[in-house]
Amino acid sequence: MEPALAAVAEALVLTPSGLRSDALSPMETLAQSISTIAPTCSPTMTIPLVFALAGNGTWLAYLLASAAMLLMALTLSRFARYSACSGSLYTYVATGLPPVFGVVTGWALLLAYIATGASVAGGFINYGNVFALSLLGRSVSSVLLALLCVGGATAIAYRDVQVSARVMLWIEATSILFISVVLALLLWKNGLHIDHAQLHLQGVSSSGVRLAVVLAIFSFAGFESATTLGAEAVNPLRTIPRAVIQSALFAGLFFILCAYLETLGMDAAHQNLGESNAPLRVLSTLAGVPFLGPLIDFGAMVSMFACTLACTTAAARVLLRMAQNGLTHKLLGTTHATNATPGLAVVAVGLLTLLPVAGLAARGVPGTEIYGWLGSLAVYGFLTAYGLAAVALPVFLRRDHHLPGGTLLLSIVATLAMLLALAGTLYPVPPSPYNWLPYFYLAYLSCGTAWFVFSTRRAALA
């Protein structure tokens, strides 16, 4: 590392945060990103939605999304070599671009994590009732399930970040194991053969794949969340870059495999993957292990909980850093005296996560629609933060006369990929209520930026 960059890195690492340093092992740090991705959510809920757009091109949509996310992983890992603090992409952008861009990134990332947490809480409601119907023969109150999911996640995140990471790790490992067993048995029972309909993209349109890629990107949302643990991870300048790249690679391979095999299996079962609300239950029966169906439903439900927990953990640390920098109330920038967690920030994030999902559930909105609406909103925040981080990287490195040509090319390609993905969310114009989400998002960012300008001017006049 160049001396100037090393000095920058050291200054950022030593920035006081009040969080417990060296608390998380490399595996626990990786668990943060994996759990925010929530690998079980995509095979159970997102892949069917992608299939509805791309059909036999579902695997291709995930291949393209994986390539885009790997580009961003490589970009963010370069930043993570020099900067380690709880602010994540917010801090990365602030070190490379003018302050206002850091502000935009902070508010965008905060919304992205909160909306993702609320989205998967909707998924928790959906699979909670699927599981309840299979065992109890009746559904459970959606509002009660929302309270259970978000309340439990908030309590764990408030108590101990290390316990939080370990819980997430075991939940996701168990869920992925269940899905892998079903897919492996399905492949073994049906024999190894190439699905020519998928290979030749039979009945697939380019516009369908383009729209599906944007939706597939949501499957990766939060893969960078390990960067929010910079103040708590062991050897963060080495551990976090590895966790970011490893999570993107693992998720990409897992999603491509699931997309291919689910499309193959549901076709063999003569069912439409795009219309199924529990595809892995159908596939477990086809694989000859129907008893795994309820277990997979339960695994999906607890994976949604793990994702809500991971999002709460990440959002609270972004909010902590924003408060410490004067972007929100200063009380949110304090840590718990005993737990060394951002206690007030965790509670605030928990409430902001609960309000939309509980409100929609109380109005009778199904969990699948909550998942789709709030997940789509989260994509805007992630794409904004990813794109600005890609732009900020070469500016940051060039400032210290250490900008390799390969890194500049990586930044340009990653930025273009995020712009194309953002364009895909806007055109063609999606149906209501999705068409209103960009306006809500822009209004939200405008309010956050206006607050920054107002507070800055007030401080200057004081």
C-alpha distance (Angstrom), angle and dihedral (degrees) to the residues before:
residue distance angle dihedral
M1 . . .
E2 3.83 . .
P3 3.85 114.0 .
A4 3.81 94.1 -118.1
L5 3.80 92.0 50.0
A6 3.78 90.7 45.3
A7 3.80 88.8 55.6
V8 3.78 90.9 51.4
A9 3.79 91.0 48.5
E10 3.80 92.6 48.8
A11 3.80 92.1 49.7
L12 3.78 92.3 51.0
V13 3.81 94.2 45.5
L14 3.80 91.5 50.1
T15 3.80 94.6 49.0
P16 3.82 104.5 123.0
S17 3.79 113.2 -110.8
G18 3.79 104.9 157.8
L19 3.82 90.5 -127.2
R20 3.80 123.1 127.6
S21 3.81 109.0 -93.2
D22 3.82 123.8 -141.4
A23 3.81 90.3 13.3
L24 3.80 99.0 128.1
S25 3.79 128.4 63.0
P26 3.83 121.3 -142.9
M27 3.82 89.6 -98.6
E28 3.81 92.5 50.5
T29 3.81 90.1 47.6
L30 3.81 90.1 51.8
A31 3.82 88.6 48.5
Q32 3.82 89.5 62.7
S33 3.81 92.8 60.2
I34 3.80 94.8 39.3
S35 3.79 91.9 50.6
T36 3.80 93.8 48.2
I37 3.80 88.3 52.4
A38 3.83 87.2 48.6
P39 3.82 95.9 -157.6
T40 3.80 92.1 -159.8
C41 3.81 92.4 59.7
S42 3.80 94.1 65.5
P43 3.83 99.6 53.9
T44 3.79 90.6 45.1
M45 3.82 102.8 39.4
T46 3.82 115.9 0.4
I47 3.81 101.7 46.5
P48 3.83 91.7 57.3
L49 3.82 88.7 52.9
V50 3.81 91.1 49.0
F51 3.82 90.3 47.7
A52 3.81 89.9 54.5
L53 3.83 86.9 62.8
A54 3.80 104.1 32.0
G55 3.82 104.6 26.1
N56 3.80 109.1 -175.9
G57 3.81 88.1 5.9
T58 3.81 92.9 67.0
W59 3.81 91.6 106.2
L60 3.83 89.6 50.6
A61 3.81 91.7 51.1
Y62 3.79 89.3 54.0
L63 3.80 91.8 45.4
L64 3.81 90.7 55.2
A65 3.80 92.3 43.6
S66 3.80 89.6 49.8
A67 3.81 90.9 52.7
A68 3.82 91.3 50.8
M69 3.79 92.8 48.3
L70 3.79 92.6 46.5
L71 3.80 88.4 54.9
M72 3.80 88.9 53.5
A73 3.80 91.6 45.2
L74 3.80 90.4 55.3
T75 3.81 90.2 46.9
L76 3.79 95.0 49.0
S77 3.79 92.5 43.7
R78 3.81 88.6 61.1
F79 3.79 89.8 56.1
A80 3.80 91.4 44.7
R81 3.82 89.7 59.3
Y82 3.79 90.2 65.5
S83 3.79 105.5 28.1
A84 3.80 129.4 49.7
C85 3.78 119.9 170.1
S86 3.80 139.8 112.9
G87 3.81 93.8 -92.7
S88 3.81 95.5 78.5
L89 3.82 115.2 -176.3
Y90 3.79 89.3 -3.8
T91 3.79 89.8 66.5
Y92 3.80 93.0 40.6
V93 3.79 93.1 57.0
A94 3.82 93.1 41.9
T95 3.81 90.4 57.2
G96 3.80 93.0 52.9
L97 3.81 107.7 31.7
P98 3.83 136.0 39.0
P99 3.83 114.8 -70.8
V100 3.80 95.5 -101.5
F101 3.81 90.7 64.0
G102 3.78 89.9 52.3
V103 3.80 88.6 52.0
V104 3.81 91.6 51.0
T105 3.80 90.2 48.7
G106 3.80 92.5 49.3
W107 3.80 94.3 51.9
A108 3.82 92.1 41.5
L109 3.80 92.7 51.1
L110 3.80 92.7 45.2
L111 3.80 90.8 53.5
A112 3.81 91.3 44.7
Y113 3.80 93.5 55.7
I114 3.81 95.0 42.5
A115 3.82 93.2 46.4
T116 3.80 91.0 47.5
G117 3.79 90.8 50.5
A118 3.81 90.7 49.9
S119 3.81 90.9 44.8
V120 3.79 94.7 55.3
A121 3.80 89.4 43.4
G122 3.81 83.2 63.3
G123 3.79 87.4 52.1
F124 3.81 88.2 50.1
I125 3.82 88.6 55.4
N126 3.81 91.2 50.0
Y127 3.79 96.4 49.3
G128 3.78 92.8 36.7
N129 3.79 88.1 62.3
V130 3.81 93.1 41.4
F131 3.79 88.2 54.2
A132 3.83 92.8 43.4
L133 3.81 92.4 50.4
S134 3.81 91.7 50.6
L135 3.81 93.7 51.0
L136 3.81 106.6 23.6
G137 3.78 101.3 27.3
R138 3.81 92.4 -128.0
S139 3.79 139.4 70.2
V140 3.80 128.3 -108.6
S141 3.82 128.9 -129.0
S142 3.81 108.6 -79.4
V143 3.81 91.9 -145.7
L144 3.81 90.3 52.5
L145 3.81 90.7 51.3
A146 3.81 90.2 49.5
L147 3.81 90.6 51.7
L148 3.81 90.9 47.9
C149 3.81 93.4 50.1
V150 3.79 100.8 42.7
G151 3.81 95.4 33.3
G152 3.79 93.1 51.2
A153 3.80 92.7 46.4
T154 3.80 91.6 49.2
A155 3.81 92.3 49.7
I156 3.82 93.2 51.9
A157 3.83 93.7 44.4
Y158 3.83 89.5 49.7
R159 3.79 93.3 50.6
D160 3.81 107.6 49.7
V161 3.81 133.9 -17.3
Q162 3.81 91.2 -151.3
V163 3.80 92.9 53.5
S164 3.80 87.7 45.2
A165 3.81 92.7 54.6
R166 3.81 93.5 46.4
V167 3.80 93.0 49.5
M168 3.81 90.5 50.2
L169 3.79 92.3 48.5
W170 3.81 95.2 53.2
I171 3.80 94.2 42.2
E172 3.80 93.6 53.0
A173 3.81 94.3 41.5
T174 3.81 90.8 54.1
S175 3.81 93.8 46.2
I176 3.80 93.7 48.5
L177 3.80 90.1 48.3
F178 3.82 91.7 56.1
I179 3.80 92.5 50.2
S180 3.80 93.1 44.7
V181 3.81 91.5 52.3
V182 3.81 92.0 52.8
L183 3.81 93.9 46.5
A184 3.81 92.5 45.9
L185 3.83 91.9 50.2
L186 3.79 90.1 45.4
L187 3.79 90.9 53.2
W188 3.82 92.6 45.1
K189 3.80 93.9 48.5
N190 3.81 94.7 48.0
G191 3.79 94.9 40.2
L192 3.78 130.6 -125.0
H193 3.79 109.7 -64.1
I194 3.79 139.2 134.7
D195 3.79 118.5 -103.2
H196 3.80 100.2 -134.8
A197 3.81 92.6 -169.8
Q198 3.81 89.7 62.0
L199 3.79 95.7 37.5
H200 3.82 92.4 53.3
L201 3.83 93.0 38.8
Q202 3.77 92.6 -122.9
G203 3.81 112.1 -158.4
V204 3.83 92.4 -0.7
S205 3.82 122.4 140.6
S206 3.80 124.6 -154.9
S207 3.82 91.7 -130.0
G208 3.80 90.5 52.6
V209 3.80 92.0 52.3
R210 3.82 91.3 46.4
L211 3.79 92.2 54.6
A212 3.79 91.0 42.0
V213 3.82 91.9 54.9
V214 3.81 90.2 60.3
L215 3.80 90.7 51.4
A216 3.80 90.9 45.3
I217 3.81 89.3 55.4
F218 3.81 88.0 64.9
S219 3.80 87.1 65.1
F220 3.82 87.4 67.0
A221 3.80 96.0 42.6
G222 3.79 110.2 135.2
F223 3.81 97.4 19.0
E224 3.82 86.6 132.3
S225 3.82 94.9 54.0
A226 3.81 92.0 106.8
T227 3.80 84.5 76.5
T228 3.82 88.7 71.0
L229 3.82 88.5 66.5
G230 3.81 95.3 62.2
A231 3.79 92.0 118.3
E232 3.83 93.1 49.5
A233 3.82 107.1 35.9
V234 3.79 123.7 97.2
N235 3.82 110.2 -108.4
P236 3.83 91.1 -6.7
L237 3.82 97.9 -173.4
R238 3.79 88.1 63.2
T239 3.80 104.0 26.8
I240 3.81 98.6 49.7
P241 3.84 99.3 50.3
R242 3.81 88.9 51.7
A243 3.81 92.1 47.8
V244 3.82 91.9 51.7
I245 3.81 94.0 51.0
Q246 3.81 94.7 40.1
S247 3.81 93.2 51.1
A248 3.81 92.8 50.2
L249 3.82 92.5 47.7
F250 3.80 94.8 46.1
A251 3.80 93.8 45.8
G252 3.81 92.9 47.4
L253 3.79 94.6 51.8
F254 3.81 92.9 43.8
F255 3.81 94.1 48.8
I256 3.82 94.7 46.9
L257 3.81 90.7 50.4
C258 3.82 92.6 46.5
A259 3.81 92.1 47.4
Y260 3.80 92.2 52.1
L261 3.80 96.8 44.3
E262 3.80 96.0 42.1
T263 3.80 90.7 51.8
L264 3.81 89.7 47.9
G265 3.81 94.3 46.0
M266 3.79 98.1 45.4
D267 3.79 90.0 49.3
A268 3.80 89.1 52.6
A269 3.82 88.4 50.0
H270 3.85 89.2 50.5
Q271 3.80 91.2 -123.9
N272 3.80 131.1 126.6
L273 3.80 109.9 -112.5
G274 3.80 90.8 -159.2
E275 3.81 92.0 60.1
S276 3.80 99.2 44.1
N277 3.82 120.7 104.8
A278 3.81 93.2 -169.7
P279 3.84 107.9 26.6
L280 3.78 96.3 162.3
R281 3.79 91.0 59.0
V282 3.80 88.3 57.9
L283 3.79 90.9 46.3
S284 3.81 93.2 48.5
T285 3.80 89.1 56.2
L286 3.81 90.5 47.3
A287 3.80 89.7 50.2
G288 3.81 90.4 54.4
V289 3.82 96.1 -110.4
P290 3.83 104.1 99.2
F291 3.80 91.3 158.0
L292 3.82 87.8 70.9
G293 3.81 90.5 63.7
P294 3.82 96.4 82.5
L295 3.81 90.0 40.5
I296 3.78 90.7 54.4
D297 3.79 90.7 47.8
F298 3.78 88.6 52.5
G299 3.80 90.7 44.7
A300 3.80 90.1 52.5
M301 3.78 90.8 50.0
V302 3.80 95.2 51.1
S303 3.80 90.5 44.1
M304 3.81 88.3 57.8
F305 3.80 87.3 51.8
A306 3.82 90.6 50.2
C307 3.79 90.4 51.7
T308 3.81 91.7 50.5
L309 3.79 88.1 50.5
A310 3.81 92.3 49.4
C311 3.81 92.3 47.8
T312 3.81 91.0 49.4
T313 3.80 90.1 50.5
A314 3.81 93.1 49.3
A315 3.82 97.5 41.5
A316 3.81 92.3 49.5
R317 3.79 91.5 55.4
V318 3.80 92.8 48.8
L319 3.81 89.1 48.9
L320 3.82 90.0 48.2
R321 3.80 91.9 54.9
M322 3.81 92.5 44.5
A323 3.80 90.3 52.2
Q324 3.80 91.6 48.3
N325 3.82 87.5 53.6
G326 3.80 92.5 50.3
L327 3.81 98.6 -106.3
T328 3.82 94.4 118.0
H329 3.80 135.5 16.9
K330 3.79 112.0 -48.7
L331 3.83 92.9 -127.6
L332 3.81 88.7 68.7
G333 3.80 87.7 61.0
T334 3.81 94.0 65.9
T335 3.79 128.3 94.4
H336 3.79 131.6 -140.2
A337 3.80 111.0 -91.4
T338 3.82 94.1 -135.8
N339 3.81 106.0 25.3
A340 3.83 95.9 39.9
T341 3.81 88.7 -140.9
P342 3.83 126.9 125.1
G343 3.80 89.8 -100.3
L344 3.81 100.9 175.0
A345 3.80 91.7 41.5
V346 3.81 89.9 51.5
V347 3.81 91.3 51.9
A348 3.82 91.4 47.5
V349 3.80 91.9 49.5
G350 3.80 90.7 47.1
L351 3.81 91.8 54.1
L352 3.81 92.8 45.8
T353 3.80 89.3 50.1
L354 3.80 94.4 47.6
L355 3.81 98.9 46.9
P356 3.83 99.8 67.0
V357 3.80 97.0 39.1
A358 3.81 94.6 44.8
G359 3.80 91.3 44.0
L360 3.80 93.2 51.5
A361 3.81 91.9 43.2
A362 3.82 90.5 51.5
R363 3.81 88.5 54.5
G364 3.79 90.4 55.1
V365 3.82 98.0 -105.0
P366 3.84 108.6 155.7
G367 3.79 118.9 -115.8
T368 3.81 91.6 -116.5
E369 3.81 91.1 58.2
I370 3.81 92.0 46.4
Y371 3.79 87.2 52.4
G372 3.80 92.1 50.7
W373 3.81 98.5 43.0
L374 3.80 98.8 45.8
G375 3.80 93.1 37.0
S376 3.80 90.0 56.0
L377 3.80 89.7 50.6
A378 3.80 90.3 51.4
V379 3.82 91.0 54.9
Y380 3.82 90.8 65.2
G381 3.78 90.8 55.7
F382 3.79 94.6 47.4
L383 3.81 94.5 46.3
T384 3.81 90.3 50.1
A385 3.80 93.2 50.1
Y386 3.81 93.8 43.2
G387 3.80 93.2 48.0
L388 3.81 95.1 48.5
A389 3.81 90.8 46.8
A390 3.81 89.9 53.1
V391 3.82 90.1 51.6
A392 3.82 92.8 45.4
L393 3.81 96.6 52.1
P394 3.84 99.5 73.6
V395 3.82 90.8 40.9
F396 3.80 90.3 53.8
L397 3.81 94.0 46.2
R398 3.82 95.2 43.1
R399 3.78 90.4 52.7
D400 3.80 86.8 66.7
H401 3.82 94.6 39.3
H402 3.78 93.7 -111.7
L403 3.80 108.1 114.1
P404 3.83 115.2 133.6
G405 3.80 116.2 -157.4
G406 3.77 91.4 -120.0
T407 3.79 91.8 57.1
L408 3.81 91.6 50.4
L409 3.81 90.3 51.2
L410 3.80 90.4 47.6
S411 3.80 90.3 52.2
I412 3.81 93.1 49.8
V413 3.81 94.4 48.2
A414 3.82 92.7 45.2
T415 3.81 91.3 49.7
L416 3.80 91.9 50.2
A417 3.80 90.3 48.6
M418 3.81 91.1 54.3
L419 3.82 91.9 46.7
L420 3.80 91.1 51.5
A421 3.80 90.7 48.2
L422 3.81 90.8 49.7
A423 3.80 90.8 49.7
G424 3.79 88.5 52.3
T425 3.82 90.4 59.5
L426 3.80 91.7 54.0
Y427 3.81 104.4 40.3
P428 2.90 128.6 84.1
V429 3.79 89.5 30.0
P430 3.83 107.6 -110.2
P431 3.82 122.5 -131.2
S432 3.79 123.5 -94.1
P433 3.01 130.9 -44.5
Y434 3.82 90.7 20.4
N435 3.80 91.1 59.6
W436 3.82 90.0 63.1
L437 3.82 95.6 52.9
P438 3.85 96.4 82.5
Y439 3.81 90.5 54.4
F440 3.80 92.1 49.4
Y441 3.79 90.1 47.9
L442 3.81 93.8 49.8
A443 3.81 91.0 47.9
Y444 3.81 89.8 50.7
L445 3.83 92.9 50.5
S446 3.80 90.9 45.6
C447 3.80 91.0 54.7
G448 3.81 92.0 48.8
T449 3.80 92.6 48.5
A450 3.81 92.4 45.4
W451 3.81 90.0 52.6
F452 3.82 89.5 52.6
V453 3.82 92.4 51.0
F454 3.80 92.1 46.0
S455 3.80 94.8 48.0
T456 3.81 92.2 45.4
R457 3.80 92.8 52.5
R458 3.79 91.7 45.5
A459 3.81 90.8 52.2
A460 3.81 90.5 48.9
L461 3.80 91.6 53.0
A462 3.80 93.9 45.7
